[in-house]
Amino acid sequence: LVAAMSSDAMGKQLVAFFTLVAVQSTAILLFKLVQANGAYSFSPASSVALTELFKFALAASFHYRDVQAKGGELFPTMSPVMIAHYFGLSCLYTVNNILTFYVLKKADPGTLSLFKSIAPYLCAIILRITGQKFNRLQWCCVLIQCCSIAIVQYDVEKGLPVLETSAYVLLTIATSITAVSSVWNQLVIKGFDVPVNLQNSLLYTFGMVTSVGCYFFGPAKSEKGFFEGYGFLALALVFFQALHGLAVSFVYKYADAIVKNFANSSVMGVLVVISAVWFDLKMNLHSALAVVIIIITTYIYMSIAVKMDEDQLTAPSSETKALVNRQDPHELEAASDDGSFHEELVKEGGGKVPTRV
């Protein structure tokens, strides 16, 4: 029975993992596939508005279901401060979502996913500024990640970056907005005692308003009709963009954050390979190895580094302490054959490390 339950849980985790990889990869690829000769047949702002409408319908239905099941108010009192926060957040999300359309006119999906992989590190740095700790392993991951992305995006033969400068400017802005909005959203969700689905409903409502405003005014203003140019792929883009949030919730319900982060790394690998084959992302052995380093570093950061305190990085292991306390020359000799424990033993044993014979 236990084995059957374990097998069932593993099956659900695998389904959740592959669902998120498929949905996230498809959503990003569709931004590129809907283009015709480097242009969109529809208004990006209207696409964002329709996506926000779809998300609102999902969040509102989930909130209604929770109220029916658990009781409580359908519309509890929300403070003006929280409403202001979500209006500001919706503005950032709208700008970022529309910006993605323009980024993927200049860059390939693989490059976008590589740059977006920096967002968690930027989030951590922002949180560090607000007072949260940032250990040395996290700093090392940040540096390795940035260097690896630079390797992928540098053409050694030409001595120039792979993309034009404007593409990197847009990618930097998009990644920065992603990081800032993620931290802001986290602080708001944890700072107000309001059901999450209701908060999301409010966010998506403002998202619809701001994106419709962008359709009529500003740089994203379009001469196309609001529903003009929507073929199968354009509608699929709206659907998969809205479905992404649901896929993430599915992962959190049946798996955990480690599975989600591993899925994100897998998406990055999938998109880089697809971009190299179909979207002219230049790859060689050096850049391919750099991509592998990026995926591994992302996994280390999200699954190990963020869970470790500084003390855990510097404190000797329990095995080392046990060896020192026993003072068994043979065990100490075996443990220090590769020198890995030598420095810790000297510090913890007060210089009582046995001499080799």
C-alpha positions as CSV (number, residue, x, y, z in Angstrom):
1,L,0.0,0.0,0.0
2,V,2.8,2.4,0.9
3,A,4.6,1.5,-2.3
4,A,1.5,2.1,-4.3
5,M,1.0,5.5,-2.6
6,S,4.6,6.4,-3.3
7,S,4.3,5.4,-6.9
8,D,1.1,7.5,-7.3
9,A,2.8,10.5,-5.8
10,M,5.8,10.1,-8.0
11,G,3.5,9.8,-11.0
12,K,1.7,13.1,-10.1
13,Q,5.1,14.8,-9.7
14,L,6.2,13.7,-13.1
15,V,2.9,14.8,-14.7
16,A,3.3,18.2,-13.0
17,F,6.9,18.5,-14.1
18,F,6.3,17.7,-17.8
19,T,3.1,19.8,-17.8
20,L,5.0,22.9,-16.7
21,V,7.8,22.3,-19.1
22,A,5.4,21.9,-22.0
23,V,3.2,24.9,-21.1
24,Q,6.1,27.2,-20.4
25,S,8.1,26.2,-23.5
26,T,5.1,26.4,-25.8
27,A,4.1,29.8,-24.4
28,I,7.5,31.4,-25.1
29,L,7.8,29.7,-28.5
30,L,4.4,31.0,-29.6
31,F,5.7,34.6,-29.3
32,K,8.1,33.8,-32.1
33,L,5.8,31.5,-34.1
34,V,3.0,34.1,-34.4
35,Q,5.2,36.5,-36.2
36,A,4.9,36.9,-39.9
37,N,8.0,38.5,-41.5
38,G,9.1,39.9,-38.1
39,A,5.7,41.5,-37.4
40,Y,2.5,40.6,-35.5
41,S,-0.9,40.5,-37.3
42,F,-2.6,41.6,-34.0
43,S,-2.0,44.2,-31.3
44,P,0.4,43.0,-28.6
45,A,-1.5,45.2,-26.1
46,S,-4.9,43.6,-27.0
47,S,-3.3,40.1,-26.6
48,V,-2.1,41.0,-23.1
49,A,-5.6,42.4,-22.2
50,L,-7.2,39.1,-23.4
51,T,-4.7,37.1,-21.4
52,E,-5.4,39.1,-18.3
53,L,-9.2,38.5,-18.9
54,F,-8.6,34.8,-19.1
55,K,-6.4,34.9,-15.9
56,F,-9.1,36.9,-14.1
57,A,-11.8,34.4,-15.0
58,L,-9.6,31.6,-13.6
59,A,-8.6,33.4,-10.4
60,A,-12.2,34.6,-9.7
61,S,-13.6,31.1,-10.2
62,F,-11.0,29.7,-7.8
63,H,-11.8,32.4,-5.2
64,Y,-15.5,31.7,-5.5
65,R,-14.9,28.0,-5.1
66,D,-12.8,28.5,-2.0
67,V,-15.5,30.8,-0.4
68,Q,-18.2,28.2,-1.1
69,A,-16.0,25.4,0.4
70,K,-14.5,27.2,3.4
71,G,-17.0,30.0,4.0
72,G,-16.0,33.6,4.5
73,E,-16.7,36.8,2.7
74,L,-16.7,36.9,-1.1
75,F,-15.4,40.5,-1.1
76,P,-13.6,41.2,2.2
77,T,-12.5,44.7,3.0
78,M,-9.3,45.6,1.1
79,S,-7.2,48.6,2.2
80,P,-6.5,51.5,-0.3
81,V,-2.8,50.8,0.3
82,M,-3.1,47.2,-1.0
83,I,-5.2,48.4,-4.0
84,A,-2.5,51.0,-4.8
85,H,0.2,48.3,-4.6
86,Y,-1.7,46.1,-7.1
87,F,-2.3,48.9,-9.5
88,G,1.5,49.6,-9.5
89,L,2.2,45.9,-9.9
90,S,-0.2,45.7,-12.8
91,C,1.5,48.5,-14.6
92,L,4.9,46.7,-14.3
93,Y,3.4,43.4,-15.5
94,T,1.7,45.0,-18.4
95,V,4.8,46.8,-19.6
96,N,6.8,43.6,-19.2
97,N,4.3,41.5,-21.0
98,I,4.1,43.9,-23.9
99,L,7.8,44.3,-23.9
100,T,8.2,40.5,-24.4
101,F,6.6,40.8,-27.9
102,Y,9.2,43.4,-28.9
103,V,12.1,41.5,-27.3
104,L,11.3,38.3,-29.3
105,K,11.2,40.3,-32.5
106,K,15.0,41.0,-31.9
107,A,16.0,37.9,-30.0
108,D,15.3,34.1,-30.0
109,P,13.4,32.3,-27.2
110,G,16.6,30.6,-26.0
111,T,18.4,33.9,-25.4
112,L,15.3,35.3,-23.6
113,S,15.2,32.3,-21.3
114,L,18.9,32.6,-20.6
115,F,18.5,36.3,-19.6
116,K,15.4,35.5,-17.6
117,S,17.5,33.0,-15.6
118,I,19.2,36.0,-14.0
119,A,15.9,37.2,-12.5
120,P,16.1,35.0,-9.3
121,Y,19.5,36.5,-8.5
122,L,18.3,40.0,-9.0
123,C,15.4,39.2,-6.7
124,A,17.8,37.9,-4.0
125,I,19.9,41.1,-4.3
126,I,16.8,43.3,-4.0
127,L,15.7,41.3,-0.9
128,R,19.2,41.6,0.5
129,I,18.9,45.4,0.2
130,T,15.6,45.1,2.2
131,G,17.4,43.2,5.0
132,Q,17.4,39.5,4.0
133,K,20.6,37.5,4.1
134,F,22.6,36.6,0.9
135,N,25.2,33.9,1.5
136,R,28.5,33.4,-0.3
137,L,27.3,30.4,-2.3
138,Q,24.5,32.6,-3.7
139,W,27.1,35.3,-4.7
140,C,29.2,32.6,-6.4
141,C,26.1,31.4,-8.4
142,V,25.4,35.0,-9.5
143,L,28.9,35.5,-10.8
144,I,29.1,32.1,-12.6
145,Q,25.7,32.7,-14.2
146,C,26.6,36.1,-15.5
147,C,29.9,34.9,-16.9
148,S,28.3,31.9,-18.6
149,I,25.6,34.1,-20.2
150,A,28.4,36.4,-21.5
151,I,30.1,33.4,-23.1
152,V,26.9,32.3,-24.8
153,Q,26.2,35.8,-26.1
154,Y,29.7,36.6,-27.4
155,D,30.8,35.7,-31.0
156,V,34.5,34.9,-30.6
157,E,35.2,34.9,-34.4
158,K,33.7,38.4,-34.9
159,G,34.7,39.7,-31.5
160,L,31.2,41.1,-31.1
161,P,28.0,40.2,-29.2
162,V,25.6,37.8,-30.9
163,L,22.7,40.3,-30.9
164,E,22.5,44.0,-31.6
165,T,22.8,46.5,-28.7
166,S,19.1,47.4,-28.7
167,A,18.2,43.7,-28.1
168,Y,20.4,43.5,-25.0
169,V,18.9,46.8,-23.7
170,L,15.4,45.4,-24.0
171,L,16.4,42.0,-22.4
172,T,18.0,43.9,-19.5
173,I,14.9,46.0,-18.9
174,A,12.6,43.0,-19.2
175,T,14.7,40.9,-16.7
176,S,14.9,43.8,-14.3
177,I,11.2,44.4,-14.4
178,T,10.6,40.7,-13.8
179,A,12.8,40.7,-10.7
180,V,11.4,43.9,-9.2
181,S,7.7,42.9,-9.8
182,S,8.4,39.4,-8.3
183,V,9.8,40.8,-5.1
184,W,7.1,43.5,-4.9
185,N,4.4,40.8,-5.4
186,Q,5.9,38.6,-2.8
187,L,5.9,41.4,-0.2
188,V,2.3,42.4,-1.0
189,I,1.0,38.8,-0.8
190,K,2.6,38.2,2.5
191,G,1.8,41.7,3.8
192,F,-2.0,41.6,3.6
193,D,-4.4,39.1,5.1
194,V,-6.5,38.7,1.9
195,P,-7.1,35.4,0.0
196,V,-4.5,34.9,-2.7
197,N,-7.0,34.3,-5.4
198,L,-8.8,37.5,-4.6
199,Q,-5.5,39.4,-4.7
200,N,-4.8,37.8,-8.1
201,S,-8.3,38.8,-9.3
202,L,-7.6,42.4,-8.3
203,L,-4.2,42.2,-10.0
204,Y,-5.6,40.8,-13.3
205,T,-8.5,43.4,-13.2
206,F,-5.9,46.2,-13.1
207,G,-3.9,44.3,-15.8
208,M,-6.9,44.4,-18.1
209,V,-7.4,48.1,-17.5
210,T,-3.7,49.1,-18.0
211,S,-3.3,46.9,-21.1
212,V,-6.4,48.3,-22.7
213,G,-5.0,51.8,-21.9
214,C,-1.8,50.8,-23.7
215,Y,-3.8,49.7,-26.7
216,F,-5.2,53.3,-27.1
217,F,-2.2,55.3,-25.8
218,G,1.6,55.2,-25.6
219,P,4.3,53.3,-27.5
220,A,2.1,50.2,-27.8
221,K,-0.8,52.0,-29.4
222,S,-2.1,50.1,-32.3
223,E,-4.1,51.0,-35.4
224,K,-5.3,47.4,-35.7
225,G,-8.8,46.5,-34.4
226,F,-8.9,45.0,-30.9
227,F,-9.8,41.6,-32.2
228,E,-8.1,41.9,-35.5
229,G,-5.5,39.4,-36.7
230,Y,-6.3,36.6,-34.2
231,G,-5.6,33.3,-35.9
232,F,-5.1,29.9,-34.3
233,L,-1.6,30.6,-33.1
234,A,-2.5,34.0,-31.7
235,L,-5.3,32.5,-29.7
236,A,-3.1,29.7,-28.6
237,L,-0.6,32.3,-27.3
238,V,-3.3,33.9,-25.2
239,F,-4.4,30.5,-23.9
240,F,-0.9,29.2,-23.0
241,Q,0.1,32.5,-21.4
242,A,-3.0,32.3,-19.1
243,L,-2.5,28.6,-18.5
244,H,1.1,29.1,-17.3
245,G,0.0,30.3,-13.8
246,L,-2.3,27.3,-13.5
247,A,0.6,24.9,-14.4
248,V,2.8,26.5,-11.7
249,S,0.0,26.0,-9.1
250,F,-0.3,22.4,-10.3
251,V,3.4,21.8,-9.6
252,Y,3.2,23.4,-6.1
253,K,0.2,21.2,-5.3
254,Y,1.5,17.9,-6.4
255,A,5.3,18.4,-6.3
256,D,7.4,21.2,-4.7
257,A,9.6,24.2,-5.5
258,I,12.5,22.0,-6.4
259,V,10.5,20.4,-9.2
260,K,9.4,23.8,-10.4
261,N,13.0,25.1,-10.5
262,F,14.2,22.0,-12.2
263,A,11.4,22.5,-14.8
264,N,12.5,26.1,-15.4
265,S,16.1,24.9,-16.0
266,S,14.7,22.2,-18.4
267,V,12.7,24.8,-20.3
268,M,15.9,26.9,-20.7
269,G,17.7,23.9,-22.1
270,V,14.8,23.0,-24.5
271,L,14.5,26.6,-25.8
272,V,18.2,26.9,-26.3
273,V,18.3,23.7,-28.4
274,I,15.2,24.8,-30.4
275,S,16.7,28.3,-31.0
276,A,20.0,26.8,-32.2
277,V,18.1,24.5,-34.7
278,W,15.4,26.9,-35.9
279,F,16.1,30.4,-34.8
280,D,19.8,30.9,-35.7
281,L,21.2,31.0,-32.2
282,K,24.9,30.5,-32.8
283,M,26.3,27.6,-30.8
284,N,29.7,26.0,-30.5
285,L,31.3,23.7,-27.9
286,H,32.1,26.7,-25.6
287,S,28.6,28.1,-25.7
288,A,27.0,24.7,-25.3
289,L,29.1,24.0,-22.2
290,A,28.2,27.5,-20.9
291,V,24.5,26.6,-21.3
292,V,25.1,23.4,-19.3
293,I,26.8,25.5,-16.6
294,I,23.9,27.9,-16.5
295,I,21.4,25.1,-16.0
296,I,23.5,23.5,-13.3
297,T,24.1,26.8,-11.5
298,T,20.4,27.6,-11.6
299,Y,19.6,24.3,-10.0
300,I,22.3,24.7,-7.3
301,Y,21.1,28.2,-6.6
302,M,17.3,27.5,-6.4
303,S,17.6,24.1,-4.7
304,I,20.6,24.4,-2.5
305,A,22.0,27.9,-2.0
306,V,18.8,29.7,-1.1
307,K,18.2,27.1,1.7
308,M,21.6,27.5,3.3
309,D,22.6,29.9,6.0
310,E,26.1,31.4,6.1
311,D,26.8,29.2,9.2
312,Q,26.0,26.0,7.2
313,L,28.7,27.0,4.7
314,T,31.4,27.5,7.3
315,A,30.6,25.1,10.0
316,P,32.3,21.6,9.9
317,S,30.1,18.7,9.2
318,S,28.8,16.4,11.8
319,E,31.0,13.6,10.5
320,T,34.1,15.8,10.9
321,K,33.1,16.7,14.5
322,A,32.6,13.0,15.3
323,L,36.0,12.1,13.9
324,V,37.7,14.8,16.0
325,N,35.9,13.8,19.1
326,R,36.9,10.1,18.7
327,Q,40.5,11.0,17.9
328,D,40.9,7.7,16.0
329,P,44.1,8.0,14.0
330,H,43.0,5.5,11.4
331,E,39.6,7.2,10.7
332,L,41.3,10.6,10.7
333,E,43.9,9.3,8.3
334,A,41.2,8.0,5.9
335,A,39.2,11.2,6.1
336,S,42.1,13.4,5.4
337,D,43.6,11.4,2.5
338,D,42.3,14.0,0.0
339,G,42.9,16.9,2.4
340,S,39.3,17.8,2.4
341,F,38.9,17.8,6.1
342,H,42.4,18.8,7.2
343,E,41.7,22.5,7.8
344,E,38.5,21.8,9.7
345,L,40.2,19.2,11.9
346,V,43.0,21.6,12.8
347,K,40.5,24.3,13.8
348,E,38.1,22.0,15.7
349,G,40.7,19.7,17.2
350,G,42.9,22.4,18.5
351,G,45.9,21.2,16.5
352,K,45.5,17.6,17.6
353,V,45.4,16.1,14.1
354,P,47.4,12.9,14.2
355,T,50.7,12.9,12.2
356,R,50.9,10.6,9.3
357,V,53.2,7.6,9.8
